[in-house]
Amino acid sequence: MFGLSELAIILIVVIAIVLAKKGPELARNAGKSARILKAEARAMKEAEEQRATDTPPRVIQGETIPGRTEHPPTDATRDTGRNPDGTHP
């Protein structure tokens, strides 16, 4: 039958034929994708620059951000889930 070198040559010829038919379409789609990616990257960069130039958030004394604490609670201030007399609710 065929040896390894003959099969390789046949495979190369088949790939060349397929690329001849689909190559321009693949190149066109790759170019469109690259343009879209470039536009999205530019838009993200502009949005980040816009956020950097915006005024910083105003902090009002006494407000806290949910889920964040400045200092971890100590044992004296930690809520143990018990009643003041030490029993469970």
PyMOL Python script that loads the backbone (N, CA, C, O; Angstrom):
from pymol import cmd

cmd.read_pdbstr("""\
ATOM      1  N   MET A   1       0.845  -1.190   0.000  1.00  0.00           N
ATOM      2  CA  MET A   1       0.000   0.000   0.000  1.00  0.00           C
ATOM      3  C   MET A   1       0.885   1.246   0.000  1.00  0.00           C
ATOM      4  O   MET A   1       1.854   1.355  -0.751  1.00  0.00           O
ATOM      5  N   PHE A   2       0.508   2.185   0.878  1.00  0.00           N
ATOM      6  CA  PHE A   2       1.238   3.447   0.932  1.00  0.00           C
ATOM      7  C   PHE A   2       2.192   3.435   2.110  1.00  0.00           C
ATOM      8  O   PHE A   2       1.904   2.851   3.155  1.00  0.00           O
ATOM      9  N   GLY A   3       3.300   4.070   1.936  1.00  0.00           N
ATOM     10  CA  GLY A   3       4.245   4.237   3.040  1.00  0.00           C
ATOM     11  C   GLY A   3       3.945   5.529   3.784  1.00  0.00           C
ATOM     12  O   GLY A   3       3.040   6.274   3.408  1.00  0.00           O
ATOM     13  N   LEU A   4       4.684   5.785   4.810  1.00  0.00           N
ATOM     14  CA  LEU A   4       4.464   6.967   5.637  1.00  0.00           C
ATOM     15  C   LEU A   4       4.715   8.258   4.851  1.00  0.00           C
ATOM     16  O   LEU A   4       3.990   9.237   5.025  1.00  0.00           O
ATOM     17  N   SER A   5       5.727   8.266   3.996  1.00  0.00           N
ATOM     18  CA  SER A   5       6.026   9.478   3.228  1.00  0.00           C
ATOM     19  C   SER A   5       4.929   9.770   2.197  1.00  0.00           C
ATOM     20  O   SER A   5       4.602  10.933   1.961  1.00  0.00           O
ATOM     21  N   GLU A   6       4.365   8.740   1.590  1.00  0.00           N
ATOM     22  CA  GLU A   6       3.284   8.972   0.620  1.00  0.00           C
ATOM     23  C   GLU A   6       2.036   9.517   1.316  1.00  0.00           C
ATOM     24  O   GLU A   6       1.361  10.399   0.785  1.00  0.00           O
ATOM     25  N   LEU A   7       1.729   8.987   2.515  1.00  0.00           N
ATOM     26  CA  LEU A   7       0.564   9.483   3.257  1.00  0.00           C
ATOM     27  C   LEU A   7       0.772  10.939   3.695  1.00  0.00           C
ATOM     28  O   LEU A   7      -0.169  11.733   3.707  1.00  0.00           O
ATOM     29  N   ALA A   8       1.991  11.271   4.048  1.00  0.00           N
ATOM     30  CA  ALA A   8       2.288  12.646   4.437  1.00  0.00           C
ATOM     31  C   ALA A   8       2.103  13.594   3.257  1.00  0.00           C
ATOM     32  O   ALA A   8       1.565  14.690   3.418  1.00  0.00           O
ATOM     33  N   ILE A   9       2.545  13.181   2.082  1.00  0.00           N
ATOM     34  CA  ILE A   9       2.386  14.024   0.887  1.00  0.00           C
ATOM     35  C   ILE A   9       0.916  14.192   0.553  1.00  0.00           C
ATOM     36  O   ILE A   9       0.484  15.293   0.211  1.00  0.00           O
ATOM     37  N   ILE A  10       0.134  13.113   0.645  1.00  0.00           N
ATOM     38  CA  ILE A  10      -1.306  13.200   0.364  1.00  0.00           C
ATOM     39  C   ILE A  10      -1.978  14.132   1.373  1.00  0.00           C
ATOM     40  O   ILE A  10      -2.837  14.932   1.003  1.00  0.00           O
ATOM     41  N   LEU A  11      -1.593  14.030   2.638  1.00  0.00           N
ATOM     42  CA  LEU A  11      -2.169  14.891   3.666  1.00  0.00           C
ATOM     43  C   LEU A  11      -1.833  16.364   3.406  1.00  0.00           C
ATOM     44  O   LEU A  11      -2.688  17.234   3.577  1.00  0.00           O
ATOM     45  N   ILE A  12      -0.617  16.637   3.003  1.00  0.00           N
ATOM     46  CA  ILE A  12      -0.211  18.015   2.692  1.00  0.00           C
ATOM     47  C   ILE A  12      -1.006  18.557   1.510  1.00  0.00           C
ATOM     48  O   ILE A  12      -1.419  19.717   1.528  1.00  0.00           O
ATOM     49  N   VAL A  13      -1.224  17.744   0.491  1.00  0.00           N
ATOM     50  CA  VAL A  13      -1.996  18.173  -0.685  1.00  0.00           C
ATOM     51  C   VAL A  13      -3.443  18.463  -0.295  1.00  0.00           C
ATOM     52  O   VAL A  13      -4.012  19.459  -0.740  1.00  0.00           O
ATOM     53  N   VAL A  14      -4.044  17.604   0.531  1.00  0.00           N
ATOM     54  CA  VAL A  14      -5.436  17.814   0.955  1.00  0.00           C
ATOM     55  C   VAL A  14      -5.541  19.095   1.779  1.00  0.00           C
ATOM     56  O   VAL A  14      -6.480  19.871   1.596  1.00  0.00           O
ATOM     57  N   ILE A  15      -4.597  19.323   2.677  1.00  0.00           N
ATOM     58  CA  ILE A  15      -4.612  20.551   3.488  1.00  0.00           C
ATOM     59  C   ILE A  15      -4.460  21.783   2.599  1.00  0.00           C
ATOM     60  O   ILE A  15      -5.114  22.799   2.835  1.00  0.00           O
ATOM     61  N   ALA A  16      -3.603  21.704   1.580  1.00  0.00           N
ATOM     62  CA  ALA A  16      -3.406  22.831   0.666  1.00  0.00           C
ATOM     63  C   ALA A  16      -4.681  23.138  -0.106  1.00  0.00           C
ATOM     64  O   ALA A  16      -5.020  24.303  -0.310  1.00  0.00           O
ATOM     65  N   ILE A  17      -5.380  22.106  -0.531  1.00  0.00           N
ATOM     66  CA  ILE A  17      -6.637  22.314  -1.275  1.00  0.00           C
ATOM     67  C   ILE A  17      -7.687  22.959  -0.375  1.00  0.00           C
ATOM     68  O   ILE A  17      -8.384  23.883  -0.795  1.00  0.00           O
ATOM     69  N   VAL A  18      -7.802  22.475   0.859  1.00  0.00           N
ATOM     70  CA  VAL A  18      -8.789  23.040   1.783  1.00  0.00           C
ATOM     71  C   VAL A  18      -8.442  24.492   2.095  1.00  0.00           C
ATOM     72  O   VAL A  18      -9.329  25.345   2.131  1.00  0.00           O
ATOM     73  N   LEU A  19      -7.162  24.780   2.321  1.00  0.00           N
ATOM     74  CA  LEU A  19      -6.761  26.156   2.613  1.00  0.00           C
ATOM     75  C   LEU A  19      -6.983  27.080   1.427  1.00  0.00           C
ATOM     76  O   LEU A  19      -7.287  28.259   1.605  1.00  0.00           O
ATOM     77  N   ALA A  20      -6.832  26.552   0.221  1.00  0.00           N
ATOM     78  CA  ALA A  20      -7.062  27.386  -0.966  1.00  0.00           C
ATOM     79  C   ALA A  20      -8.514  27.834  -1.035  1.00  0.00           C
ATOM     80  O   ALA A  20      -8.811  28.944  -1.477  1.00  0.00           O
ATOM     81  N   LYS A  21      -9.422  26.957  -0.591  1.00  0.00           N
ATOM     82  CA  LYS A  21     -10.842  27.304  -0.630  1.00  0.00           C
ATOM     83  C   LYS A  21     -11.253  28.152   0.572  1.00  0.00           C
ATOM     84  O   LYS A  21     -11.977  29.137   0.422  1.00  0.00           O
ATOM     85  N   LYS A  22     -10.798  27.774   1.748  1.00  0.00           N
ATOM     86  CA  LYS A  22     -11.248  28.424   2.979  1.00  0.00           C
ATOM     87  C   LYS A  22     -10.274  29.478   3.509  1.00  0.00           C
ATOM     88  O   LYS A  22     -10.621  30.215   4.432  1.00  0.00           O
ATOM     89  N   GLY A  23      -9.083  29.567   2.957  1.00  0.00           N
ATOM     90  CA  GLY A  23      -8.063  30.483   3.462  1.00  0.00           C
ATOM     91  C   GLY A  23      -8.497  31.934   3.513  1.00  0.00           C
ATOM     92  O   GLY A  23      -8.366  32.565   4.562  1.00  0.00           O
ATOM     93  N   PRO A  24      -9.015  32.498   2.410  1.00  0.00           N
ATOM     94  CA  PRO A  24      -9.436  33.905   2.450  1.00  0.00           C
ATOM     95  C   PRO A  24     -10.534  34.175   3.484  1.00  0.00           C
ATOM     96  O   PRO A  24     -10.536  35.210   4.149  1.00  0.00           O
ATOM     97  N   GLU A  25     -11.454  33.236   3.603  1.00  0.00           N
ATOM     98  CA  GLU A  25     -12.529  33.405   4.584  1.00  0.00           C
ATOM     99  C   GLU A  25     -11.969  33.363   6.007  1.00  0.00           C
ATOM    100  O   GLU A  25     -12.365  34.157   6.860  1.00  0.00           O
ATOM    101  N   LEU A  26     -11.049  32.434   6.254  1.00  0.00           N
ATOM    102  CA  LEU A  26     -10.440  32.345   7.578  1.00  0.00           C
ATOM    103  C   LEU A  26      -9.640  33.610   7.904  1.00  0.00           C
ATOM    104  O   LEU A  26      -9.693  34.109   9.028  1.00  0.00           O
ATOM    105  N   ALA A  27      -8.913  34.116   6.936  1.00  0.00           N
ATOM    106  CA  ALA A  27      -8.128  35.338   7.148  1.00  0.00           C
ATOM    107  C   ALA A  27      -9.040  36.536   7.408  1.00  0.00           C
ATOM    108  O   ALA A  27      -8.744  37.366   8.268  1.00  0.00           O
ATOM    109  N   ARG A  28     -10.139  36.628   6.676  1.00  0.00           N
ATOM    110  CA  ARG A  28     -11.090  37.725   6.858  1.00  0.00           C
ATOM    111  C   ARG A  28     -11.702  37.669   8.264  1.00  0.00           C
ATOM    112  O   ARG A  28     -11.811  38.692   8.941  1.00  0.00           O
ATOM    113  N   ASN A  29     -12.100  36.465   8.695  1.00  0.00           N
ATOM    114  CA  ASN A  29     -12.688  36.326  10.028  1.00  0.00           C
ATOM    115  C   ASN A  29     -11.663  36.618  11.123  1.00  0.00           C
ATOM    116  O   ASN A  29     -12.010  37.196  12.153  1.00  0.00           O
ATOM    117  N   ALA A  30     -10.414  36.228  10.916  1.00  0.00           N
ATOM    118  CA  ALA A  30      -9.370  36.528  11.897  1.00  0.00           C
ATOM    119  C   ALA A  30      -9.146  38.036  11.986  1.00  0.00           C
ATOM    120  O   ALA A  30      -8.929  38.567  13.075  1.00  0.00           O
ATOM    121  N   GLY A  31      -9.196  38.724  10.853  1.00  0.00           N
ATOM    122  CA  GLY A  31      -9.040  40.177  10.856  1.00  0.00           C
ATOM    123  C   GLY A  31     -10.176  40.872  11.584  1.00  0.00           C
ATOM    124  O   GLY A  31      -9.947  41.818  12.337  1.00  0.00           O
ATOM    125  N   LYS A  32     -11.414  40.403  11.363  1.00  0.00           N
ATOM    126  CA  LYS A  32     -12.560  40.983  12.064  1.00  0.00           C
ATOM    127  C   LYS A  32     -12.436  40.768  13.565  1.00  0.00           C
ATOM    128  O   LYS A  32     -12.707  41.671  14.357  1.00  0.00           O
ATOM    129  N   SER A  33     -12.024  39.565  13.946  1.00  0.00           N
ATOM    130  CA  SER A  33     -11.870  39.267  15.371  1.00  0.00           C
ATOM    131  C   SER A  33     -10.799  40.142  15.995  1.00  0.00           C
ATOM    132  O   SER A  33     -10.967  40.618  17.118  1.00  0.00           O
ATOM    133  N   ALA A  34      -9.704  40.359  15.289  1.00  0.00           N
ATOM    134  CA  ALA A  34      -8.627  41.202  15.803  1.00  0.00           C
ATOM    135  C   ALA A  34      -9.099  42.645  15.964  1.00  0.00           C
ATOM    136  O   ALA A  34      -8.749  43.298  16.948  1.00  0.00           O
ATOM    137  N   ARG A  35      -9.882  43.152  15.022  1.00  0.00           N
ATOM    138  CA  ARG A  35     -10.406  44.518  15.128  1.00  0.00           C
ATOM    139  C   ARG A  35     -11.353  44.654  16.319  1.00  0.00           C
ATOM    140  O   ARG A  35     -11.307  45.648  17.043  1.00  0.00           O
ATOM    141  N   ILE A  36     -12.213  43.649  16.518  1.00  0.00           N
ATOM    142  CA  ILE A  36     -13.150  43.684  17.637  1.00  0.00           C
ATOM    143  C   ILE A  36     -12.389  43.655  18.949  1.00  0.00           C
ATOM    144  O   ILE A  36     -12.701  44.415  19.866  1.00  0.00           O
ATOM    145  N   LEU A  37     -11.389  42.781  19.049  1.00  0.00           N
ATOM    146  CA  LEU A  37     -10.587  42.688  20.264  1.00  0.00           C
ATOM    147  C   LEU A  37      -9.872  43.998  20.554  1.00  0.00           C
ATOM    148  O   LEU A  37      -9.814  44.436  21.703  1.00  0.00           O
ATOM    149  N   LYS A  38      -9.331  44.620  19.524  1.00  0.00           N
ATOM    150  CA  LYS A  38      -8.622  45.888  19.694  1.00  0.00           C
ATOM    151  C   LYS A  38      -9.584  46.984  20.161  1.00  0.00           C
ATOM    152  O   LYS A  38      -9.237  47.784  21.030  1.00  0.00           O
ATOM    153  N   ALA A  39     -10.785  47.023  19.591  1.00  0.00           N
ATOM    154  CA  ALA A  39     -11.770  48.031  19.987  1.00  0.00           C
ATOM    155  C   ALA A  39     -12.212  47.825  21.432  1.00  0.00           C
ATOM    156  O   ALA A  39     -12.369  48.794  22.174  1.00  0.00           O
ATOM    157  N   GLU A  40     -12.414  46.577  21.837  1.00  0.00           N
ATOM    158  CA  GLU A  40     -12.819  46.303  23.215  1.00  0.00           C
ATOM    159  C   GLU A  40     -11.715  46.668  24.195  1.00  0.00           C
ATOM    160  O   GLU A  40     -11.992  47.210  25.265  1.00  0.00           O
ATOM    161  N   ALA A  41     -10.472  46.378  23.846  1.00  0.00           N
ATOM    162  CA  ALA A  41      -9.347  46.728  24.716  1.00  0.00           C
ATOM    163  C   ALA A  41      -9.250  48.242  24.859  1.00  0.00           C
ATOM    164  O   ALA A  41      -8.995  48.746  25.952  1.00  0.00           O
ATOM    165  N   ARG A  42      -9.451  48.964  23.769  1.00  0.00           N
ATOM    166  CA  ARG A  42      -9.411  50.428  23.814  1.00  0.00           C
ATOM    167  C   ARG A  42     -10.538  50.965  24.692  1.00  0.00           C
ATOM    168  O   ARG A  42     -10.328  51.895  25.471  1.00  0.00           O
ATOM    169  N   ALA A  43     -11.735  50.383  24.571  1.00  0.00           N
ATOM    170  CA  ALA A  43     -12.877  50.833  25.368  1.00  0.00           C
ATOM    171  C   ALA A  43     -12.638  50.573  26.852  1.00  0.00           C
ATOM    172  O   ALA A  43     -12.981  51.407  27.690  1.00  0.00           O
ATOM    173  N   MET A  44     -12.052  49.418  27.183  1.00  0.00           N
ATOM    174  CA  MET A  44     -11.750  49.121  28.587  1.00  0.00           C
ATOM    175  C   MET A  44     -10.726  50.099  29.141  1.00  0.00           C
ATOM    176  O   MET A  44     -10.846  50.548  30.280  1.00  0.00           O
ATOM    177  N   LYS A  45      -9.714  50.432  28.333  1.00  0.00           N
ATOM    178  CA  LYS A  45      -8.682  51.369  28.779  1.00  0.00           C
ATOM    179  C   LYS A  45      -9.285  52.753  29.007  1.00  0.00           C
ATOM    180  O   LYS A  45      -8.965  53.411  29.997  1.00  0.00           O
ATOM    181  N   GLU A  46     -10.156  53.199  28.098  1.00  0.00           N
ATOM    182  CA  GLU A  46     -10.796  54.502  28.256  1.00  0.00           C
ATOM    183  C   GLU A  46     -11.700  54.525  29.481  1.00  0.00           C
ATOM    184  O   GLU A  46     -11.753  55.532  30.188  1.00  0.00           O
ATOM    185  N   ALA A  47     -12.409  53.435  29.741  1.00  0.00           N
ATOM    186  CA  ALA A  47     -13.282  53.379  30.916  1.00  0.00           C
ATOM    187  C   ALA A  47     -12.457  53.429  32.194  1.00  0.00           C
ATOM    188  O   ALA A  47     -12.847  54.078  33.165  1.00  0.00           O
ATOM    189  N   GLU A  48     -11.315  52.745  32.196  1.00  0.00           N
ATOM    190  CA  GLU A  48     -10.450  52.763  33.372  1.00  0.00           C
ATOM    191  C   GLU A  48      -9.874  54.157  33.598  1.00  0.00           C
ATOM    192  O   GLU A  48      -9.795  54.619  34.737  1.00  0.00           O
ATOM    193  N   GLU A  49      -9.472  54.825  32.523  1.00  0.00           N
ATOM    194  CA  GLU A  49      -8.960  56.187  32.652  1.00  0.00           C
ATOM    195  C   GLU A  49     -10.053  57.124  33.148  1.00  0.00           C
ATOM    196  O   GLU A  49      -9.778  58.032  33.933  1.00  0.00           O
ATOM    197  N   GLN A  50     -11.278  56.919  32.704  1.00  0.00           N
ATOM    198  CA  GLN A  50     -12.399  57.754  33.141  1.00  0.00           C
ATOM    199  C   GLN A  50     -12.640  57.573  34.634  1.00  0.00           C
ATOM    200  O   GLN A  50     -12.874  58.545  35.352  1.00  0.00           O
ATOM    201  N   ARG A  51     -12.583  56.317  35.104  1.00  0.00           N
ATOM    202  CA  ARG A  51     -12.767  56.070  36.529  1.00  0.00           C
ATOM    203  C   ARG A  51     -11.644  56.693  37.353  1.00  0.00           C
ATOM    204  O   ARG A  51     -11.873  57.140  38.476  1.00  0.00           O
ATOM    205  N   ALA A  52     -10.439  56.723  36.803  1.00  0.00           N
ATOM    206  CA  ALA A  52      -9.300  57.289  37.522  1.00  0.00           C
ATOM    207  C   ALA A  52      -9.430  58.799  37.649  1.00  0.00           C
ATOM    208  O   ALA A  52      -8.973  59.372  38.638  1.00  0.00           O
ATOM    209  N   THR A  53     -10.044  59.455  36.671  1.00  0.00           N
ATOM    210  CA  THR A  53     -10.180  60.912  36.711  1.00  0.00           C
ATOM    211  C   THR A  53     -11.432  61.363  37.438  1.00  0.00           C
ATOM    212  O   THR A  53     -11.559  62.545  37.755  1.00  0.00           O
ATOM    213  N   ASP A  54     -12.367  60.450  37.714  1.00  0.00           N
ATOM    214  CA  ASP A  54     -13.573  60.812  38.459  1.00  0.00           C
ATOM    215  C   ASP A  54     -13.194  61.190  39.883  1.00  0.00           C
ATOM    216  O   ASP A  54     -12.130  60.820  40.379  1.00  0.00           O
ATOM    217  N   THR A  55     -14.072  61.925  40.521  1.00  0.00           N
ATOM    218  CA  THR A  55     -13.816  62.294  41.903  1.00  0.00           C
ATOM    219  C   THR A  55     -13.895  61.046  42.772  1.00  0.00           C
ATOM    220  O   THR A  55     -14.721  60.167  42.527  1.00  0.00           O
ATOM    221  N   PRO A  56     -13.043  60.969  43.779  1.00  0.00           N
ATOM    222  CA  PRO A  56     -13.073  59.783  44.638  1.00  0.00           C
ATOM    223  C   PRO A  56     -14.375  59.729  45.433  1.00  0.00           C
ATOM    224  O   PRO A  56     -15.019  60.759  45.632  1.00  0.00           O
ATOM    225  N   PRO A  57     -14.763  58.560  45.882  1.00  0.00           N
ATOM    226  CA  PRO A  57     -16.006  58.468  46.644  1.00  0.00           C
ATOM    227  C   PRO A  57     -15.908  59.255  47.943  1.00  0.00           C
ATOM    228  O   PRO A  57     -14.856  59.311  48.580  1.00  0.00           O
ATOM    229  N   ARG A  58     -17.006  59.848  48.313  1.00  0.00           N
ATOM    230  CA  ARG A  58     -17.048  60.671  49.518  1.00  0.00           C
ATOM    231  C   ARG A  58     -17.324  59.760  50.712  1.00  0.00           C
ATOM    232  O   ARG A  58     -18.270  58.972  50.698  1.00  0.00           O
ATOM    233  N   VAL A  59     -16.499  59.876  51.729  1.00  0.00           N
ATOM    234  CA  VAL A  59     -16.672  59.073  52.934  1.00  0.00           C
ATOM    235  C   VAL A  59     -17.293  59.958  53.996  1.00  0.00           C
ATOM    236  O   VAL A  59     -16.752  61.005  54.352  1.00  0.00           O
ATOM    237  N   ILE A  60     -18.428  59.524  54.492  1.00  0.00           N
ATOM    238  CA  ILE A  60     -19.123  60.269  55.530  1.00  0.00           C
ATOM    239  C   ILE A  60     -18.837  59.587  56.857  1.00  0.00           C
ATOM    240  O   ILE A  60     -18.930  58.365  56.969  1.00  0.00           O
ATOM    241  N   GLN A  61     -18.492  60.377  57.856  1.00  0.00           N
ATOM    242  CA  GLN A  61     -18.149  59.840  59.165  1.00  0.00           C
ATOM    243  C   GLN A  61     -19.292  58.971  59.695  1.00  0.00           C
ATOM    244  O   GLN A  61     -20.449  59.390  59.697  1.00  0.00           O
ATOM    245  N   GLY A  62     -18.964  57.778  60.136  1.00  0.00           N
ATOM    246  CA  GLY A  62     -19.958  56.895  60.734  1.00  0.00           C
ATOM    247  C   GLY A  62     -20.472  55.833  59.781  1.00  0.00           C
ATOM    248  O   GLY A  62     -21.132  54.891  60.218  1.00  0.00           O
ATOM    249  N   GLU A  63     -20.191  55.955  58.499  1.00  0.00           N
ATOM    250  CA  GLU A  63     -20.629  54.933  57.547  1.00  0.00           C
ATOM    251  C   GLU A  63     -19.635  53.798  57.521  1.00  0.00           C
ATOM    252  O   GLU A  63     -18.435  54.000  57.706  1.00  0.00           O
ATOM    253  N   THR A  64     -20.140  52.606  57.290  1.00  0.00           N
ATOM    254  CA  THR A  64     -19.265  51.448  57.147  1.00  0.00           C
ATOM    255  C   THR A  64     -19.605  50.734  55.861  1.00  0.00           C
ATOM    256  O   THR A  64     -20.708  50.861  55.330  1.00  0.00           O
ATOM    257  N   ILE A  65     -18.649  49.989  55.374  1.00  0.00           N
ATOM    258  CA  ILE A  65     -18.864  49.189  54.181  1.00  0.00           C
ATOM    259  C   ILE A  65     -19.244  47.787  54.648  1.00  0.00           C
ATOM    260  O   ILE A  65     -18.485  47.170  55.395  1.00  0.00           O
ATOM    261  N   PRO A  66     -20.392  47.271  54.232  1.00  0.00           N
ATOM    262  CA  PRO A  66     -20.804  45.948  54.691  1.00  0.00           C
ATOM    263  C   PRO A  66     -19.754  44.891  54.341  1.00  0.00           C
ATOM    264  O   PRO A  66     -19.239  44.850  53.224  1.00  0.00           O
ATOM    265  N   GLY A  67     -19.452  44.045  55.317  1.00  0.00           N
ATOM    266  CA  GLY A  67     -18.513  42.962  55.082  1.00  0.00           C
ATOM    267  C   GLY A  67     -17.072  43.332  55.325  1.00  0.00           C
ATOM    268  O   GLY A  67     -16.205  42.461  55.248  1.00  0.00           O
ATOM    269  N   ARG A  68     -16.777  44.577  55.614  1.00  0.00           N
ATOM    270  CA  ARG A  68     -15.394  44.990  55.856  1.00  0.00           C
ATOM    271  C   ARG A  68     -15.296  45.608  57.240  1.00  0.00           C
ATOM    272  O   ARG A  68     -16.162  46.382  57.650  1.00  0.00           O
ATOM    273  N   THR A  69     -14.258  45.267  57.939  1.00  0.00           N
ATOM    274  CA  THR A  69     -13.993  45.884  59.232  1.00  0.00           C
ATOM    275  C   THR A  69     -12.574  46.402  59.229  1.00  0.00           C
ATOM    276  O   THR A  69     -11.708  45.864  58.540  1.00  0.00           O
ATOM    277  N   GLU A  70     -12.338  47.442  59.994  1.00  0.00           N
ATOM    278  CA  GLU A  70     -11.006  48.014  60.070  1.00  0.00           C
ATOM    279  C   GLU A  70     -10.087  47.125  60.888  1.00  0.00           C
ATOM    280  O   GLU A  70      -8.933  46.905  60.521  1.00  0.00           O
ATOM    281  N   HIS A  71     -10.603  46.615  62.001  1.00  0.00           N
ATOM    282  CA  HIS A  71      -9.803  45.786  62.885  1.00  0.00           C
ATOM    283  C   HIS A  71     -10.597  44.518  63.189  1.00  0.00           C
ATOM    284  O   HIS A  71     -11.819  44.575  63.323  1.00  0.00           O
ATOM    285  N   PRO A  72      -9.930  43.394  63.298  1.00  0.00           N
ATOM    286  CA  PRO A  72     -10.675  42.186  63.655  1.00  0.00           C
ATOM    287  C   PRO A  72     -11.206  42.300  65.076  1.00  0.00           C
ATOM    288  O   PRO A  72     -10.561  42.914  65.926  1.00  0.00           O
ATOM    289  N   PRO A  73     -12.361  41.724  65.344  1.00  0.00           N
ATOM    290  CA  PRO A  73     -12.921  41.850  66.696  1.00  0.00           C
ATOM    291  C   PRO A  73     -12.070  41.095  67.707  1.00  0.00           C
ATOM    292  O   PRO A  73     -11.495  40.047  67.413  1.00  0.00           O
ATOM    293  N   THR A  74     -12.012  41.657  68.891  1.00  0.00           N
ATOM    294  CA  THR A  74     -11.290  40.992  69.975  1.00  0.00           C
ATOM    295  C   THR A  74     -12.249  40.070  70.694  1.00  0.00           C
ATOM    296  O   THR A  74     -13.448  40.085  70.413  1.00  0.00           O
ATOM    297  N   ASP A  75     -11.747  39.270  71.615  1.00  0.00           N
ATOM    298  CA  ASP A  75     -12.608  38.346  72.346  1.00  0.00           C
ATOM    299  C   ASP A  75     -13.674  39.075  73.147  1.00  0.00           C
ATOM    300  O   ASP A  75     -14.782  38.567  73.316  1.00  0.00           O
ATOM    301  N   ALA A  76     -13.345  40.264  73.642  1.00  0.00           N
ATOM    302  CA  ALA A  76     -14.300  41.005  74.462  1.00  0.00           C
ATOM    303  C   ALA A  76     -15.460  41.528  73.635  1.00  0.00           C
ATOM    304  O   ALA A  76     -16.572  41.652  74.150  1.00  0.00           O
ATOM    305  N   THR A  77     -15.232  41.837  72.372  1.00  0.00           N
ATOM    306  CA  THR A  77     -16.290  42.413  71.542  1.00  0.00           C
ATOM    307  C   THR A  77     -16.886  41.410  70.575  1.00  0.00           C
ATOM    308  O   THR A  77     -17.833  41.738  69.860  1.00  0.00           O
ATOM    309  N   ARG A  78     -16.358  40.202  70.533  1.00  0.00           N
ATOM    310  CA  ARG A  78     -16.834  39.199  69.585  1.00  0.00           C
ATOM    311  C   ARG A  78     -18.199  38.685  70.022  1.00  0.00           C
ATOM    312  O   ARG A  78     -18.428  38.433  71.205  1.00  0.00           O
ATOM    313  N   ASP A  79     -19.102  38.533  69.060  1.00  0.00           N
ATOM    314  CA  ASP A  79     -20.425  37.988  69.339  1.00  0.00           C
ATOM    315  C   ASP A  79     -20.312  36.475  69.378  1.00  0.00           C
ATOM    316  O   ASP A  79     -19.968  35.851  68.374  1.00  0.00           O
ATOM    317  N   THR A  80     -20.596  35.886  70.518  1.00  0.00           N
ATOM    318  CA  THR A  80     -20.465  34.437  70.673  1.00  0.00           C
ATOM    319  C   THR A  80     -21.757  33.720  70.363  1.00  0.00           C
ATOM    320  O   THR A  80     -21.773  32.490  70.312  1.00  0.00           O
ATOM    321  N   GLY A  81     -22.837  34.438  70.156  1.00  0.00           N
ATOM    322  CA  GLY A  81     -24.117  33.805  69.884  1.00  0.00           C
ATOM    323  C   GLY A  81     -24.818  33.340  71.152  1.00  0.00           C
ATOM    324  O   GLY A  81     -25.795  32.595  71.078  1.00  0.00           O
ATOM    325  N   ARG A  82     -24.339  33.762  72.298  1.00  0.00           N
ATOM    326  CA  ARG A  82     -24.935  33.363  73.581  1.00  0.00           C
ATOM    327  C   ARG A  82     -25.621  34.560  74.224  1.00  0.00           C
ATOM    328  O   ARG A  82     -25.348  35.715  73.897  1.00  0.00           O
ATOM    329  N   ASN A  83     -26.494  34.254  75.123  1.00  0.00           N
ATOM    330  CA  ASN A  83     -27.159  35.295  75.911  1.00  0.00           C
ATOM    331  C   ASN A  83     -26.136  35.881  76.892  1.00  0.00           C
ATOM    332  O   ASN A  83     -25.102  35.261  77.142  1.00  0.00           O
ATOM    333  N   PRO A  84     -26.410  37.061  77.447  1.00  0.00           N
ATOM    334  CA  PRO A  84     -25.475  37.667  78.397  1.00  0.00           C
ATOM    335  C   PRO A  84     -25.181  36.774  79.614  1.00  0.00           C
ATOM    336  O   PRO A  84     -24.114  36.881  80.218  1.00  0.00           O
ATOM    337  N   ASP A  85     -26.116  35.906  79.965  1.00  0.00           N
ATOM    338  CA  ASP A  85     -25.849  35.033  81.118  1.00  0.00           C
ATOM    339  C   ASP A  85     -25.070  33.764  80.722  1.00  0.00           C
ATOM    340  O   ASP A  85     -24.804  32.919  81.577  1.00  0.00           O
ATOM    341  N   GLY A  86     -24.698  33.622  79.422  1.00  0.00           N
ATOM    342  CA  GLY A  86     -23.869  32.505  78.979  1.00  0.00           C
ATOM    343  C   GLY A  86     -24.659  31.340  78.413  1.00  0.00           C
ATOM    344  O   GLY A  86     -24.060  30.368  77.953  1.00  0.00           O
ATOM    345  N   THR A  87     -25.987  31.405  78.432  1.00  0.00           N
ATOM    346  CA  THR A  87     -26.770  30.293  77.893  1.00  0.00           C
ATOM    347  C   THR A  87     -27.027  30.520  76.404  1.00  0.00           C
ATOM    348  O   THR A  87     -26.926  31.640  75.902  1.00  0.00           O
ATOM    349  N   HIS A  88     -27.356  29.442  75.718  1.00  0.00           N
ATOM    350  CA  HIS A  88     -27.692  29.558  74.304  1.00  0.00           C
ATOM    351  C   HIS A  88     -29.094  30.092  74.133  1.00  0.00           C
ATOM    352  O   HIS A  88     -29.962  29.803  74.957  1.00  0.00           O
ATOM    353  N   PRO A  89     -29.342  30.859  73.096  1.00  0.00           N
ATOM    354  CA  PRO A  89     -30.695  31.387  72.866  1.00  0.00           C
ATOM    355  C   PRO A  89     -31.667  30.307  72.460  1.00  0.00           C
ATOM    356  O   PRO A  89     -32.843  30.589  72.231  1.00  0.00           O
TER     357      PRO A  89
END
""", "prot")
cmd.dss("prot")
cmd.show_as("cartoon", "prot")
cmd.util.cbc("prot")
cmd.orient("prot")
